[in-house]
């Protein structure tokens, strides 16, 4: 629902704001160091480093990665990564998530979630050690494949991303559009999310739409 989406974004922005305003501990936002309190109110797991075998594959093959749908037990891991990357924390149905695993370690995730009469490619995350390995592209392709298997076309999939990451999605068949061309729920999400992106990521938001499956591999 629209009010839920707006409310979660506002709470998310407030939580990030508290990291700047509450003294104790240390964090760095942009070029400014702030004293912040440790987040005792949350029990989300800390990010773990990928195993050595994953590091060795970064930039080469992702053939050893296996895939599965998300479960309720994956929500803490996904939520911690969304907060870590300052991404939209709306998770919806965990079964919509597709996870990539190396052994028992989750190394990437993403979802295509309902967005009114359309859908949103969202919550895309790849562990830093594996970025540039092709895993992110494979994740998007698999999500769109599953979306097609559910009887949907590609042209009803939209996404919000930072301007500096649009090139990645362009190579995967997405094109940038004006926010007024996006579904109404995404327009609301954009109006709130752009403030978060500007303050905490130092970038503006872009709205993109899937224009075809002629993917660059």
N, C-alpha and C positions, 0 to 999 in steps of 0.2 A: 504493500500500500504506500501511497505517496507520503502520507504523514509519517509512517514508520521509517521510510527511507530518509526523509529530512531529519527526523529525530536522531537516528543513528549517526548520521554525518555530523550533527551538531555535538552529540556526546563525544564522538571521535575527535573533533576539533578541540573540544574542551579538555579532553584527556591529554592531547598533545600540548595544549597551552599550559597545563599544570606542570609539565616537565620543565617549562621555562620559568614559571613563577614561584614554585615551591623551593626554598633553600635546603641544602644538604646534598651530598654526592656531587658528581660532575658529569655533564653531558655537553656535547658540542653540536650546535645548530648553525649551519652555514659557517661563518668565520668567527662566531662569537661563542665563547665558553660560558656556560651557565652552571650554577650550583643547583642540583635537583635532588629530590628525595628518591630513594629506592622504592620501586612500585610494590609495596608490601600488600596492596589490596588485590593483586592479581596472582594467580597460580599458574599462569601460562608457562610452558617449558621454555627454557633458554635455548637459543639456536645452537645446534650442535654442528661441529665441523664434519664435513663429509669424510667417509673413510678413505684411506690411501688409494684404494683401487679406483674410486671415483675420480680423485685428483689426476690419476694417470691417464684417464680417458678424456679429460677436458680438452676440447679443441679437436678431438678425433672422432671415435665411434661411440654411439649410444646403444649398440646392439644388446649389451648385457642388461640394460634397464628393462624392467617388466612393468606392466601397467595394470591398474585396477580401479574400480569405482570407489568413491569415498564412503565412509561410514561415520556414525556418530562419534566413535572413538577418535576420529581424525580431526575433529573440530578444534581442540586446543592447539594442535600443531599449525593448522591453517590460520587460525585467528592470530597466533603469535607472529606469523610471517606477514599477514596483512598489516598488523600494527607496525612491525619492523620497517616495512616498505611504505608506510603512510598511505595505504590503499583503502578503497571502499570496503568497510568491514562487514557488509551485508552478505551472509553466507547462504541463506535459503536452505534448500534440501541438500544435505551432504552427499546424497547419492548422485547428484548432478556433477559432482567433482570427479575429475580424472586425475589420478595420482601416478607419478613415476617413482619407482623404487629401485634402489641398488641394494640387494639383499633385503634386510629389514628396515633400511633407512629411506625415508621419503626424501626425494631430492627435487621434486617439482610438482606443481598442482595448477589447476585451472578449472573453470566451469563455464557452461553456457546456461544462463538462467532466464526465466520468463521475464519479459519487460512489456507489460500490457499485451498488445497484439503482436509484439515482436519479441526478440531475444537479445541478450547482452553477453558478449564474450567478456568474462570478468575474472578477477582474482588470479591472474596469471603470475606465477612465481617460479623461478629457477634458482637453486642455490648458487651463490656467487662463483664458486669454484667451477661450475659447469656452464656458465654463460659464455656463449660463443662456440659451444660444442655442437650446436644443431638441435639440442634437446628442446628448446623453446619452440622452434619451428615444428618439430615433430609433435609436440603437445597440441599446438593450434590445429594442425592437420587432423590429428586423431579426434579432437573435440568436434571439428566440423564434419568429419566422417560419421561420428556417432549421431550428430544432429541430423544428417541426411538419412541415416538408417531409421530415425524416428519419424521420417516422412516430411521433413522440412527442407526448404531450399536454403541456399547460402545468402540470398539477398534480404533475408529478414534478420540478419545478425548485425548488431551495432556494437561499438565499444567506445569507452573513454580512455584516453591515455595522455601522457605528457607529450608536449610538442617534440621533445628531443628523441622520443622513441617511435615516432610515426614511420620512419624508414623501415623498421622491422616489420610492421604490419603491411606497409605498401608492398613489400616483397612477397607477402602471403595473400595478396589479392584484395586488400582493403584500400579504400580511397577516403580522403578527408572530405567531410561535408560541413555545411553550415549547421549550427546547433538547431536552427529553426526547422531543419529537415528531419531531426531525430524524433523518436516517439516522446510523447509528453512526459512520461516518468523520467526519461533520460535528460530532458531539458531541465527538470527540477534538480536532478542529481548534479548536472553540470553547474547550475547557478550556485549551488552550495559548495561543491567540490572544487571549483576554481579558486575559491578563497583559501582553502586548505593547501592546494597546490602552489599558490603564489607565496604563501607565508612559509610553508615548511619544506617545499621542494624547489622554490625559486624558479618555477616554470609555469607556463600556461597550459590549459587543457585543450585537447583536440578531440573532436567527434569524428569517428570513422565508421564506414559501412562496408560490408563484404560485397564486392562487385563481381566475384567469379572465383572459380577454383583452379585457375591456371597458376599454380603455385611455383615459385622459384625454389628449387631444391639444391 
